[in-house]
Amino acid sequence: TAAFHDLVSLSGSLILAFAVTHGRLSPEDAWTLSRIDESYQISLWGEDEDAAVLAESKRQAFHQAARFWAVC
């Protein structure tokens, strides 16, 4: 479905999308795991404000896709 596609494309991970849709990970935990490299880079170089705004928008879209999947 479109929700599963969004979970995969926003997280960049088929495995994390499956984990969310099968109840193995919460959407927030999956999102955090999908951002490991970005979090590490932020710890080294600091956070870019524009990138943070975009990341938050993607996080919200990821959560919306997870909610949509749950009700379908």
N, CA, C and O atoms as a MOPAC input file, in Angstrom:
PM7 MOZYME 1SCF
protein

 N      0.82900 1    -1.18700 1     0.00000 1
 C      0.00000 1     0.00000 1     0.00000 1
 C      0.87200 1     1.24900 1     0.00000 1
 O      2.09400 1     1.17800 1     0.13700 1
 N      0.22300 1     2.37600 1    -0.15500 1
 C      0.94200 1     3.65100 1    -0.15500 1
 C      1.59900 1     3.91100 1     1.20100 1
 O      2.68800 1     4.48200 1     1.26600 1
 N      0.94400 1     3.49700 1     2.27100 1
 C      1.51000 1     3.72000 1     3.60800 1
 C      2.82100 1     2.96300 1     3.77000 1
 O      3.78700 1     3.50500 1     4.30700 1
 N      2.86200 1     1.71800 1     3.31200 1
 C      4.09200 1     0.93300 1     3.42400 1
 C      5.19400 1     1.56600 1     2.58200 1
 O      6.34200 1     1.65000 1     3.01900 1
 N      4.84900 1     2.00700 1     1.38600 1
 C      5.82800 1     2.68700 1     0.52500 1
 C      6.40600 1     3.89900 1     1.24100 1
 O      7.61600 1     4.11900 1     1.21100 1
 N      5.55100 1     4.68200 1     1.88400 1
 C      6.02600 1     5.86500 1     2.60700 1
 C      6.92900 1     5.47800 1     3.77600 1
 O      7.93900 1     6.13700 1     4.02200 1
 N      6.57500 1     4.41900 1     4.49600 1
 C      7.42300 1     3.97600 1     5.60600 1
 C      8.81600 1     3.59800 1     5.11100 1
 O      9.81900 1     3.93400 1     5.74200 1
 N      8.87100 1     2.89800 1     3.98100 1
 C     10.16400 1     2.49600 1     3.42300 1
 C     10.93700 1     3.70400 1     2.92500 1
 O     12.11100 1     3.87200 1     3.25300 1
 N     10.28400 1     4.54400 1     2.13600 1
 C     11.01800 1     5.65500 1     1.51700 1
 C     11.45300 1     6.70500 1     2.53600 1
 O     12.53800 1     7.27100 1     2.40500 1
 N     10.64100 1     6.97300 1     3.53200 1
 C     11.01300 1     7.98200 1     4.52500 1
 C     12.09900 1     7.48900 1     5.47700 1
 O     12.96200 1     8.26400 1     5.89100 1
 N     12.05800 1     6.21100 1     5.82300 1
 C     13.07900 1     5.67100 1     6.72900 1
 C     14.31900 1     5.21800 1     5.97600 1
 O     15.40600 1     5.13400 1     6.54800 1
 N     14.15300 1     4.92700 1     4.69300 1
 C     15.26500 1     4.40000 1     3.91000 1
 C     15.55200 1     2.94100 1     4.21600 1
 O     16.63900 1     2.44100 1     3.92600 1
 N     14.56400 1     2.25100 1     4.80900 1
 C     14.81300 1     0.87500 1     5.24500 1
 C     13.56900 1     0.00500 1     5.10400 1
 O     12.52700 1     0.28400 1     5.69800 1
 N     13.69700 1    -1.03900 1     4.31700 1
 C     12.63400 1    -2.03100 1     4.19900 1
 C     12.44800 1    -2.77100 1     5.52500 1
 O     11.32200 1    -3.05700 1     5.93100 1
 N     13.55000 1    -3.07600 1     6.19000 1
 C     13.49800 1    -3.82800 1     7.45000 1
 C     12.78100 1    -3.02900 1     8.54100 1
 O     11.95600 1    -3.58000 1     9.27000 1
 N     13.09100 1    -1.74200 1     8.65500 1
 C     12.41300 1    -0.93000 1     9.66900 1
 C     10.92600 1    -0.80200 1     9.36400 1
 O     10.10200 1    -0.82000 1    10.27900 1
 N     10.57800 1    -0.67500 1     8.09600 1
 C      9.15900 1    -0.60900 1     7.72000 1
 C      8.44300 1    -1.90100 1     8.10500 1
 O      7.34400 1    -1.85900 1     8.65700 1
 N      9.06300 1    -3.05900 1     7.81500 1
 C      8.46600 1    -4.33300 1     8.22700 1
 C      8.34000 1    -4.41000 1     9.74600 1
 O      7.32800 1    -4.89400 1    10.25400 1
 N      9.34200 1    -3.94700 1    10.47300 1
 C      9.30000 1    -3.99200 1    11.93700 1
 C      8.13400 1    -3.17200 1    12.47900 1
 O      7.46800 1    -3.59100 1    13.42600 1
 N      7.88600 1    -2.01500 1    11.88800 1
 C      6.76200 1    -1.17600 1    12.32300 1
 C      5.43600 1    -1.85100 1    11.98700 1
 O      4.54800 1    -1.93200 1    12.83600 1
 N      5.29600 1    -2.33300 1    10.75900 1
 C      4.01500 1    -2.90500 1    10.33500 1
 C      3.70000 1    -4.23100 1    11.01300 1
 O      2.54000 1    -4.64300 1    11.05500 1
 N      4.71600 1    -4.90300 1    11.54500 1
 C      4.48300 1    -6.15500 1    12.26000 1
 C      4.53700 1    -5.97800 1    13.78500 1
 O      4.55500 1    -6.96200 1    14.52400 1
 N      4.56400 1    -4.73200 1    14.24800 1
 C      4.50000 1    -4.45500 1    15.67300 1
 C      5.76500 1    -4.74500 1    16.45200 1
 O      5.72200 1    -4.83900 1    17.67900 1
 N      6.88800 1    -4.88900 1    15.77300 1
 C      8.15600 1    -5.18500 1    16.45700 1
 C      8.84900 1    -3.92100 1    16.96500 1
 O      9.59800 1    -3.96600 1    17.94000 1
 N      8.59600 1    -2.79800 1    16.29900 1
 C      9.14400 1    -1.50200 1    16.71400 1
 C      8.04000 1    -0.46200 1    16.66900 1
 O      7.15000 1    -0.51500 1    15.82000 1
 N      8.11100 1     0.47600 1    17.58500 1
 C      7.19700 1     1.61300 1    17.50300 1
 C      7.67000 1     2.50900 1    16.36400 1
 O      8.84400 1     2.47300 1    15.99600 1
 N      6.77600 1     3.30600 1    15.80700 1
 C      7.21300 1     4.23800 1    14.76400 1
 C      8.33700 1     5.16200 1    15.24500 1
 O      9.25700 1     5.45800 1    14.48300 1
 N      8.27300 1     5.61400 1    16.48800 1
 C      9.31700 1     6.52000 1    16.99100 1
 C     10.66500 1     5.81400 1    17.09900 1
 O     11.69500 1     6.38500 1    16.74100 1
 N     10.66100 1     4.57900 1    17.58900 1
 C     11.91900 1     3.82600 1    17.67300 1
 C     12.49700 1     3.55900 1    16.28800 1
 O     13.70500 1     3.67600 1    16.07900 1
 N     11.63400 1     3.20000 1    15.34800 1
 C     12.10300 1     2.95600 1    13.97900 1
 C     12.66900 1     4.23400 1    13.37300 1
 O     13.70100 1     4.20200 1    12.70300 1
 N     11.99700 1     5.35700 1    13.60500 1
 C     12.48600 1     6.62900 1    13.06600 1
 C     13.85800 1     6.96700 1    13.65400 1
 O     14.76400 1     7.38300 1    12.93300 1
 N     14.00200 1     6.78600 1    14.95800 1
 C     15.28400 1     7.05600 1    15.61400 1
 C     16.39000 1     6.18900 1    15.02300 1
 O     17.48800 1     6.67700 1    14.75700 1
 N     16.10500 1     4.91500 1    14.81700 1
 C     17.10100 1     4.02300 1    14.21900 1
 C     17.44300 1     4.43100 1    12.78900 1
 O     18.58800 1     4.29300 1    12.35800 1
 N     16.46500 1     4.92500 1    12.06600 1
 C     16.71500 1     5.32100 1    10.67500 1
 C     17.58800 1     6.57000 1    10.58500 1
 O     18.12900 1     6.87700 1     9.52300 1
 N     17.72500 1     7.28200 1    11.68800 1
 C     18.47000 1     8.54200 1    11.70800 1
 C     19.81000 1     8.41600 1    12.43100 1
 O     20.37800 1     9.42600 1    12.84600 1
 N     20.32100 1     7.20500 1    12.58600 1
 C     21.56900 1     6.99900 1    13.33300 1
 C     22.71500 1     7.81800 1    12.74000 1
 O     23.41700 1     8.51500 1    13.47400 1
 N     22.91000 1     7.74400 1    11.44300 1
 C     24.02200 1     8.47500 1    10.82600 1
 C     23.84100 1     9.98100 1    10.97000 1
 O     24.79300 1    10.69600 1    11.28000 1
 N     22.61800 1    10.46400 1    10.74400 1
 C     22.36200 1    11.89700 1    10.88000 1
 C     22.62300 1    12.36400 1    12.31200 1
 O     23.19600 1    13.43200 1    12.52800 1
 N     22.20200 1    11.55900 1    13.28600 1
 C     22.43100 1    11.92000 1    14.69200 1
 C     23.91800 1    11.98700 1    15.01400 1
 O     24.36600 1    12.87500 1    15.73900 1
 N     24.67300 1    11.05200 1    14.47500 1
 C     26.12000 1    11.05900 1    14.68800 1
 C     26.75000 1    12.30700 1    14.06700 1
 O     27.58400 1    12.96000 1    14.69500 1
 N     26.35700 1    12.63500 1    12.84500 1
 C     26.90300 1    13.82100 1    12.18300 1
 C     26.55200 1    15.09800 1    12.95200 1
 O     27.37300 1    16.00900 1    13.05400 1
 N     25.34100 1    15.15900 1    13.48700 1
 C     24.94200 1    16.31900 1    14.29000 1
 C     25.81000 1    16.41600 1    15.54000 1
 O     26.19400 1    17.51200 1    15.94600 1
 N     26.12200 1    15.27000 1    16.15200 1
 C     26.96400 1    15.29500 1    17.35500 1
 C     28.36900 1    15.79200 1    17.04200 1
 O     29.02200 1    16.39200 1    17.89600 1
 N     28.83700 1    15.54700 1    15.82100 1
 C     30.17200 1    16.00900 1    15.42900 1
 C     30.19100 1    17.46500 1    14.99800 1
 O     31.05300 1    18.23700 1    15.41800 1
 N     29.23500 1    17.83400 1    14.15800 1
 C     29.29800 1    19.11900 1    13.46500 1
 C     28.22600 1    20.11700 1    13.87200 1
 O     28.27600 1    21.27700 1    13.46400 1
 N     27.26700 1    19.68600 1    14.66400 1
 C     26.17100 1    20.57000 1    15.03100 1
 C     25.00100 1    20.40900 1    14.07400 1
 O     25.11200 1    19.77500 1    13.02400 1
 N     23.89000 1    20.99200 1    14.45900 1
 C     22.66100 1    20.82300 1    13.69100 1
 C     22.44800 1    21.98900 1    12.74100 1
 O     22.60500 1    23.15100 1    13.11700 1
 N     22.09400 1    21.66900 1    11.51900 1
 C     21.72400 1    22.66300 1    10.52000 1
 C     20.22400 1    22.92400 1    10.67100 1
 O     19.42400 1    21.98900 1    10.64400 1
 N     19.84700 1    24.18400 1    10.82600 1
 C     18.45400 1    24.53000 1    11.09500 1
 C     17.51800 1    24.08700 1     9.97400 1
 O     16.44600 1    23.54500 1    10.24500 1
 N     17.90600 1    24.30800 1     8.73000 1
 C     17.05600 1    23.90900 1     7.60400 1
 C     16.90000 1    22.39300 1     7.53800 1
 O     15.81000 1    21.88700 1     7.26900 1
 N     17.98200 1    21.67900 1     7.78200 1
 C     17.92700 1    20.21400 1     7.77800 1
 C     17.04500 1    19.70700 1     8.91500 1
 O     16.33900 1    18.71100 1     8.75600 1
 N     17.08100 1    20.38000 1    10.04900 1
 C     16.25600 1    19.97700 1    11.18700 1
 C     14.77000 1    20.15100 1    10.87600 1
 O     13.95100 1    19.31000 1    11.24700 1
 N     14.43100 1    21.23400 1    10.20100 1
 C     13.03400 1    21.46800 1     9.80700 1
 C     12.57000 1    20.37400 1     8.84600 1
 O     11.47000 1    19.84100 1     8.99300 1
 N     13.39800 1    20.04500 1     7.87200 1
 C     13.06500 1    18.99300 1     6.91300 1
 C     12.94500 1    17.63400 1     7.60500 1
 O     12.02700 1    16.86900 1     7.31200 1
 N     13.85900 1    17.33700 1     8.51400 1
 C     13.81700 1    16.06400 1     9.23800 1
 C     12.54000 1    15.94400 1    10.06700 1
 O     11.94600 1    14.86700 1    10.13000 1
 N     12.11400 1    17.02300 1    10.69500 1
 C     10.88500 1    16.99800 1    11.48800 1
 C      9.66800 1    16.77100 1    10.59400 1
 O      8.75000 1    16.04000 1    10.96500 1
 N      9.65900 1    17.38600 1     9.43800 1
 C      8.57100 1    17.17500 1     8.48400 1
 C      8.50600 1    15.71200 1     8.04700 1
 O      7.42300 1    15.13500 1     7.94900 1
 N      9.66200 1    15.12100 1     7.78900 1
 C      9.71300 1    13.70800 1     7.39800 1
 C      9.29900 1    12.80500 1     8.55900 1
 O      8.63200 1    11.79200 1     8.35000 1
 N      9.69100 1    13.16800 1     9.78000 1
 C      9.29800 1    12.38200 1    10.95500 1
 C      7.78100 1    12.36900 1    11.10200 1
 O      7.18800 1    11.32300 1    11.36600 1
 N      7.16200 1    13.52100 1    10.93100 1
 C      5.70700 1    13.60000 1    11.02500 1
 C      5.04000 1    12.77200 1     9.93100 1
 O      4.05000 1    12.08600 1    10.18800 1
 N      5.57600 1    12.83400 1     8.71500 1
 C      5.03000 1    12.03800 1     7.61100 1
 C      5.18500 1    10.54500 1     7.89300 1
 O      4.29200 1     9.75800 1     7.57800 1
 N      6.31200 1    10.15500 1     8.48400 1
 C      6.54400 1     8.75200 1     8.83800 1
 C      5.49500 1     8.28800 1     9.84400 1
 O      4.92700 1     7.20500 1     9.69600 1
 N      5.23600 1     9.10200 1    10.86400 1
 C      4.23400 1     8.75200 1    11.86800 1
 C      2.83400 1     8.69900 1    11.26200 1
 O      2.03700 1     7.83600 1    11.62900 1
 N      2.53200 1     9.59800 1    10.35200 1
 C      1.23000 1     9.56800 1     9.68200 1
 C      1.07200 1     8.29100 1     8.86800 1
 O      0.00300 1     7.68000 1     8.87000 1
 N      2.12400 1     7.88700 1     8.17700 1
 C      2.07700 1     6.65000 1     7.39400 1
 C      1.86200 1     5.44600 1     8.30700 1
 O      1.11400 1     4.53100 1     7.96300 1
 N      2.51300 1     5.44300 1     9.46000 1
 C      2.34200 1     4.33800 1    10.41300 1
 C      0.90900 1     4.29300 1    10.94000 1
 O      0.33100 1     3.21500 1    11.07900 1
 N      0.33900 1     5.45500 1    11.23300 1
 C     -1.05300 1     5.49300 1    11.69800 1
 C     -2.00200 1     5.02200 1    10.60100 1
 O     -2.94900 1     4.28300 1    10.87000 1
 N     -1.74900 1     5.44800 1     9.36600 1
 C     -2.58500 1     5.03400 1     8.24300 1
 C     -2.50800 1     3.52100 1     8.06400 1
 O     -3.52900 1     2.86700 1     7.84900 1
 N     -1.30500 1     2.96600 1     8.15200 1
 C     -1.13400 1     1.51300 1     8.03400 1
 C     -1.94800 1     0.80100 1     9.11900 1
 O     -2.59500 1    -0.21100 1     8.85300 1
 N     -1.91000 1     1.33200 1    10.33100 1
 C     -2.57900 1     0.68100 1    11.46100 1
 C     -4.09600 1     0.64000 1    11.29600 1
 O     -4.73500 1    -0.30400 1    11.76000 1
 N     -4.67600 1     1.62800 1    10.65400 1
 C     -6.13800 1     1.65300 1    10.51300 1
 C     -6.62000 1     0.93700 1     9.25800 1
 O     -7.81800 1     0.69800 1     9.11000 1
 N     -5.72300 1     0.59800 1     8.36800 1
 C     -6.14800 1    -0.07400 1     7.12300 1
 C     -6.23100 1    -1.55500 1     7.26300 1
 O     -6.57200 1    -2.24800 1     6.30500 1

